[in-house]
Amino acid sequence: MEVMEDGNLMDKVHILIQRDLEYYKNKQSVLQETVCPGVAGGRLDFPRYASFAAVKLALWWEDEYVAGFRKNSGLIPKAVKIIETDTTTHDVNVKKSDPEKFVSLVAKSSDELLEHLHVLTQEALDHADLTVLMGTIGAAALLKNCLWFYIQLCSDSSKLTQITSLQNSYKQYQEMSEALAERLLDMHCRLISLYILQDAESLDWENSKPFFESERGSYVVQMWWLYMQGD
């Protein structure tokens, strides 16, 4: 997916959302990227996958942080040269910024993408599309973690007066992540009960005869395991 890499963050976000929505309308799916291939856990339990739009926005936020604070936040492990003068060559796509501008842009762009995620989520729920729903949950979880991380860094600065806007955005993403996780669990339970737990022979609890002469497990257990593996 081609997006604009240069220019104002909000302009880039608007184009990113437009491209992402066009991709969904054309292919009925959400472009996703791997975020955390292993199991992380802990307070910042990063998702395994997230939508392309969320990953791109997280990278742009980091560029804004580097431009505003003249240092890498440590959130994204990539080599970024600190901007020391206006003539210094650097890897950041943002020319000038400051901490206040960083907080303002992150809050505004997070609100824009949150609205976009609500649209995709409603589409996924209407069509019971688990793949799209997983992408939106991953996006919400990723950006929630990014916001939490930046809030911890910016809270140390008494000069920042707009930190409340980041806290409000974090709360919205947290609520969205939890609500979508509950809906996803409910959808999985419904699918399992309707299509997996329906083998009469495997569920004949009154029959004392071992299933398949004890040579294999119940079809229900086998199908449940395949379902949990995503096959």
MOBELGI-V15126 format. One record per residue. N is the residue number from 0. PHI is phi in whole degrees, -180 to 180 (* if undefined). OMEGA is omega in whole degrees, -180 to 180 (none if undefined). BURIAL is # if it has 16 or more other C-alpha atoms within 10 Angstrom, else .. Layout:
<<N | PHI | OMEGA | BURIAL> <N | PHI | OMEGA | BURIAL>>
This chain:
<<0 | * | -179 | .> <1 | -88 | 177 | .> <2 | -133 | 180 | #> <3 | -83 | -178 | .> <4 | -100 | -179 | .> <5 | -108 | 176 | .> <6 | 108 | -179 | .> <7 | -67 | -177 | .> <8 | -59 | -177 | #> <9 | -65 | 176 | .> <10 | -64 | 179 | .> <11 | -66 | -179 | #> <12 | -66 | 179 | #> <13 | -61 | 179 | #> <14 | -68 | 179 | .> <15 | -60 | 179 | #> <16 | -64 | 179 | #> <17 | -62 | 180 | .> <18 | -65 | -179 | #> <19 | -66 | 179 | #> <20 | -70 | 177 | #> <21 | -63 | 178 | .> <22 | -62 | -180 | .> <23 | -66 | -178 | .> <24 | -65 | -178 | .> <25 | -79 | -174 | .> <26 | -118 | -180 | .> <27 | 54 | 177 | .> <28 | -152 | -180 | #> <29 | -115 | 178 | #> <30 | -66 | -175 | #> <31 | -124 | 177 | #> <32 | -132 | 179 | #> <33 | -74 | 179 | .> <34 | -107 | -178 | #> <35 | -134 | -176 | .> <36 | -68 | 180 | .> <37 | -107 | 178 | .> <38 | -88 | -176 | .> <39 | -99 | -178 | .> <40 | 76 | 180 | .> <41 | 83 | -177 | .> <42 | -64 | 177 | .> <43 | -99 | -180 | .> <44 | -84 | -176 | .> <45 | -66 | -179 | #> <46 | -71 | 177 | #> <47 | -70 | 179 | #> <48 | -129 | 174 | #> <49 | -148 | -179 | #> <50 | -65 | 179 | #> <51 | -57 | -178 | #> <52 | -62 | -179 | #> <53 | -68 | 179 | #> <54 | -64 | 180 | #> <55 | -64 | 179 | .> <56 | -65 | 178 | #> <57 | -62 | 178 | #> <58 | -67 | 178 | .> <59 | -67 | 176 | #> <60 | -60 | -180 | #> <61 | -65 | 176 | #> <62 | -61 | 179 | #> <63 | -65 | 180 | #> <64 | -64 | -180 | #> <65 | -62 | -180 | #> <66 | -69 | -177 | #> <67 | -84 | -176 | #> <68 | -108 | 179 | #> <69 | 61 | 177 | #> <70 | -162 | 178 | #> <71 | -80 | -178 | #> <72 | -74 | -176 | .> <73 | 93 | -180 | .> <74 | -72 | -178 | .> <75 | -110 | -177 | .> <76 | -75 | 175 | .> <77 | -141 | -178 | .> <78 | -76 | 178 | .> <79 | -128 | 179 | #> <80 | -79 | -179 | .> <81 | -73 | 179 | #> <82 | -79 | -180 | #> <83 | -103 | 177 | .> <84 | -138 | -180 | .> <85 | -68 | -177 | .> <86 | -97 | -178 | .> <87 | -74 | 175 | .> <88 | -77 | -177 | .> <89 | -145 | -177 | #> <90 | -96 | -175 | .> <91 | -92 | -178 | #> <92 | -88 | 179 | #> <93 | -111 | -176 | #> <94 | -80 | -177 | .> <95 | -136 | 177 | .> <96 | -163 | 176 | .> <97 | -154 | -176 | .> <98 | -56 | -180 | #> <99 | -64 | 179 | #> <100 | -66 | 179 | #> <101 | -60 | -179 | #> <102 | -62 | -179 | #> <103 | -64 | -178 | .> <104 | -68 | 179 | #> <105 | -65 | 180 | #> <106 | -64 | -178 | #> <107 | -67 | -178 | #> <108 | -68 | 178 | #> <109 | -66 | 177 | #> <110 | -66 | 179 | #> <111 | -63 | -178 | .> <112 | -72 | 177 | #> <113 | -62 | 177 | #> <114 | -63 | 178 | .> <115 | -64 | 179 | #> <116 | -66 | 177 | #> <117 | -63 | 179 | .> <118 | -64 | -180 | .> <119 | -65 | -180 | #> <120 | -63 | 179 | #> <121 | -63 | 177 | .> <122 | -63 | -179 | #> <123 | -65 | 180 | #> <124 | -70 | 180 | #> <125 | -65 | -177 | .> <126 | -106 | -179 | .> <127 | 52 | -178 | .> <128 | -92 | -176 | #> <129 | -68 | -179 | .> <130 | -65 | 178 | .> <131 | -66 | -180 | #> <132 | -64 | 177 | #> <133 | -64 | 178 | #> <134 | -65 | 180 | #> <135 | -73 | 176 | #> <136 | -64 | 178 | #> <137 | -62 | 179 | #> <138 | -64 | 180 | #> <139 | -63 | -179 | #> <140 | -67 | 180 | #> <141 | -63 | -178 | #> <142 | -69 | 175 | #> <143 | -61 | 179 | #> <144 | -66 | 178 | #> <145 | -62 | 179 | #> <146 | -63 | 179 | #> <147 | -60 | -178 | #> <148 | -64 | -179 | #> <149 | -69 | 177 | #> <150 | -63 | 179 | #> <151 | -63 | -180 | .> <152 | -72 | -176 | .> <153 | -79 | -179 | #> <154 | -66 | -180 | .> <155 | -76 | -178 | .> <156 | -97 | -180 | .> <157 | -76 | -178 | .> <158 | -81 | -177 | .> <159 | -82 | -178 | .> <160 | -98 | -176 | .> <161 | -105 | -177 | #> <162 | -62 | 179 | #> <163 | -61 | 180 | .> <164 | -64 | 177 | #> <165 | -68 | 179 | #> <166 | -64 | 177 | #> <167 | -66 | 178 | .> <168 | -64 | 178 | #> <169 | -60 | -180 | #> <170 | -63 | 180 | .> <171 | -66 | 179 | #> <172 | -69 | 177 | #> <173 | -64 | 179 | #> <174 | -64 | 180 | .> <175 | -66 | -180 | #> <176 | -61 | -179 | #> <177 | -67 | -179 | .> <178 | -66 | 180 | .> <179 | -68 | 178 | #> <180 | -63 | 178 | #> <181 | -66 | 178 | .> <182 | -65 | 179 | .> <183 | -65 | 178 | #> <184 | -62 | 179 | .> <185 | -63 | 179 | .> <186 | -66 | 178 | #> <187 | -63 | -180 | .> <188 | -63 | 179 | .> <189 | -66 | 180 | .> <190 | -64 | 180 | .> <191 | -65 | -178 | #> <192 | -69 | -177 | .> <193 | -84 | -171 | .> <194 | -118 | -177 | .> <195 | -101 | -175 | #> <196 | -88 | -177 | #> <197 | -129 | -180 | .> <198 | -87 | -175 | .> <199 | -63 | -177 | .> <200 | -66 | -180 | .> <201 | -74 | -175 | #> <202 | -105 | 178 | .> <203 | -84 | -173 | .> <204 | -71 | -178 | .> <205 | -83 | 180 | .> <206 | -82 | -178 | .> <207 | -81 | -179 | .> <208 | -74 | 180 | .> <209 | -60 | -180 | .> <210 | -66 | 178 | #> <211 | 53 | 179 | .> <212 | 56 | 178 | .> <213 | 62 | -180 | .> <214 | -91 | 179 | .> <215 | -152 | -180 | .> <216 | -80 | 180 | .> <217 | -60 | 176 | #> <218 | -61 | 180 | #> <219 | -61 | 180 | #> <220 | -65 | 180 | .> <221 | -63 | -179 | .> <222 | -67 | 177 | #> <223 | -63 | -179 | #> <224 | -67 | 177 | .> <225 | -63 | 179 | .> <226 | -64 | -179 | .> <227 | -67 | 177 | .> <228 | -81 | 180 | .> <229 | 86 | -180 | .> <230 | -82 | none | .>>
